[in-house]
Amino acid sequence: MNRGLLAALPTVLIWSWPTIFIKFLSTDFDVVTQNFYRYSAASAFLLAYTAIFQRHPMVAAWKDPRRFLLPSFLVFVFQIVWVQGIYLTTPTIAALISKLDVLFIILLSSLFFASERRIMKSRYFPLGFALAFGGVIGVVLGRGASLPTQFDLGVAFLLLRCLLWAAYIVSVRNLVRVVDPLVAATVVYTLAAMMFLPTVLIFGEVGRITVVSANTNLVLFGSGVLCVGLGNAFNYTAIRYLGSSIPAILLLATPFLTGIFSYITLHETLTMLQVASGLLLILGCWVIIRRGVLE
């Protein structure tokens, strides 16, 4: 199998969980405090791994940290905006609007990278994308949820999140062409965690972890290692080998997988519309992979 797909598929599985974790933690942590500890956990994990297995590339990368500053700042601002958007709206709306980042990624990628334009010029690309995005809408709205009748602050945060994420992904696309993906992810998320430090000291509650339960702290730090650390390490690798558009499109499958995981862990039900939409979504992703990657 294509090396990029081997990295993209675990990313899809891992990133089906963040919204669940963030909503769970929102009852105990404010936005800034949650972000600081999750990013710190991811940074510590990645630093430990690269210190053991990729020490020399990591040392070389830290000699010129300036090239990592743009993606670090973008993901720092993105994380604040995204979590705030989730706090201010419902999981349904957050899941649906956040998938619009694919459109921004496709647009920006086509402007900067010729290889991305080649994939998007394929006659199968519009069909696959239409099937996949239609599946997303069906999965998200399949339980009778409705879209907001008016534009509110939560929606505004989520739309800004889409633009920030697209800009971040394009900056990562440039970075991983010259830096090992795992090393790049380590430096970017370490710098981002450092950016959160003064923010949490001013606006957050650093001591909050001492008053919540051990299980809550396990979710806090564990989700940081899994979703921020491992998830981004896999995504950086996928971007290096597949470009920025294909991994983003594959991530359209996350709402369906989130529904499946909720069914398994929380015993939530999946409607027939959600199941059918999920199959449609998977078919759309398969069309794009089959025609845009494997051939």
Residue pairs with C-beta under 8 A, 6 or more apart in sequence:
2 241
2 242
2 293
2 294
3 237
3 241
4 237
4 238
4 240
4 241
4 242
4 246
4 247
4 293
5 238
5 242
5 289
5 293
7 234
7 235
7 237
7 238
7 241
8 234
8 235
8 238
8 242
8 246
8 247
8 250
9 250
10 230
10 234
11 231
11 234
11 235
11 238
11 247
11 250
11 251
12 250
12 251
12 253
12 254
12 257
13 257
14 226
14 227
14 230
14 231
14 234
15 227
15 231
15 235
15 251
15 254
16 253
16 254
16 255
16 257
16 258
16 261
17 223
17 226
17 227
17 258
17 261
18 223
18 227
18 231
19 86
19 91
19 94
19 95
19 258
20 258
20 261
20 262
21 219
21 223
21 227
22 34
22 83
22 86
23 86
23 91
24 219
25 34
25 216
25 219
25 220
25 223
26 34
26 86
26 87
28 208
28 212
28 216
29 37
29 205
29 208
29 212
29 220
30 203
30 204
30 205
31 80
31 83
31 84
31 87
32 80
32 196
32 199
32 200
32 203
32 204
33 200
33 204
33 205
33 206
33 208
34 83
34 220
35 79
35 80
35 83
35 196
35 200
36 193
36 196
36 197
36 199
36 200
36 204
36 206
37 209
37 220
37 221
37 224
38 220
38 221
38 223
38 224
38 227
38 228
39 79
39 189
39 192
39 193
39 196
39 224
39 228
40 193
40 196
40 224
41 220
41 221
41 222
41 224
41 225
41 228
41 229
42 189
42 193
42 224
42 225
42 228
42 229
42 232
43 186
43 189
43 190
43 192
43 193
43 229
45 224
45 225
45 229
45 230
46 182
46 185
46 186
46 189
46 190
46 229
46 233
47 186
47 190
49 182
49 186
50 57
50 58
50 182
50 183
50 186
51 58
54 180
54 182
54 183
57 179
57 180
57 183
58 183
58 186
58 187
61 68
61 179
61 183
61 184
61 186
61 187
62 187
65 187
65 191
67 175
67 179
68 175
68 184
68 187
68 188
68 191
69 191
70 171
71 168
71 171
71 172
71 175
71 188
72 187
72 188
72 189
72 191
72 192
72 195
73 192
73 195
74 164
74 167
74 168
74 171
75 168
75 188
75 189
75 192
76 192
76 195
76 196
77 164
78 161
78 164
78 165
78 168
79 192
80 199
81 157
81 160
81 161
81 164
82 98
82 157
82 158
82 161
82 165
84 157
85 94
85 97
85 154
85 155
85 157
85 158
85 160
85 161
86 94
87 154
88 152
88 153
88 154
88 157
89 97
89 148
89 152
89 154
89 155
89 157
89 158
90 145
92 140
92 141
92 143
92 145
93 147
93 148
93 154
93 155
93 158
94 154
94 158
95 140
95 254
95 255
95 258
96 136
96 137
96 140
96 141
96 147
96 255
97 155
97 158
97 159
97 162
98 158
98 161
98 162
99 133
99 136
99 251
99 252
99 255
100 159
100 162
101 161
101 162
101 163
101 165
101 166
101 248
102 129
102 133
102 245
102 248
102 249
102 251
102 252
103 162
104 162
104 163
104 165
104 166
105 165
105 166
105 169
105 170
105 244
105 245
105 248
106 116
106 120
106 245
106 248
107 166
108 166
108 167
108 169
108 170
109 116
109 169
109 170
109 173
109 243
109 244
109 245
110 116
110 117
110 120
110 245
112 170
112 173
112 174
113 173
113 243
113 244
115 243
116 243
116 244
116 245
119 125
119 243
119 245
119 246
119 292
120 245
122 291
122 292
124 287
124 288
124 290
124 291
124 292
125 288
125 291
125 292
127 284
127 287
128 249
128 284
128 285
128 286
128 287
128 288
128 291
128 292
129 249
129 284
129 288
130 284
131 280
131 281
131 283
131 284
131 287
132 249
132 252
132 253
132 280
132 281
132 283
132 284
132 285
132 288
133 252
133 284
134 277
134 280
134 281
134 284
135 252
135 256
135 277
135 278
135 279
135 280
135 281
135 282
135 283
135 284
136 252
136 255
136 256
136 277
136 281
137 277
138 273
138 274
138 276
138 277
138 278
138 280
138 281
139 255
139 256
139 259
139 274
139 277
139 278
139 281
140 255
141 147
142 270
142 271
142 273
142 274
142 277
143 269
143 271
143 274
148 155
169 239
169 244
169 248
170 244
172 184
172 188
172 236
172 239
172 244
173 239
173 243
173 244
175 184
175 188
176 184
176 236
176 237
176 239
176 240
177 240
181 233
181 236
181 237
181 239
181 240
182 233
182 236
182 237
184 236
185 229
185 232
185 233
185 236
186 233
188 232
189 228
189 229
189 232
200 206
209 217
209 220
212 220
235 247
238 246
238 247
239 247
242 293
246 288
246 289
246 292
246 293
249 285
249 288
250 285
250 289
252 281
252 284
252 285
253 278
253 281
253 282
253 285
256 274
256 277
256 278
256 281
256 282
259 268
259 270
259 274
259 278
260 270
260 278
262 268
263 269
263 270
270 278
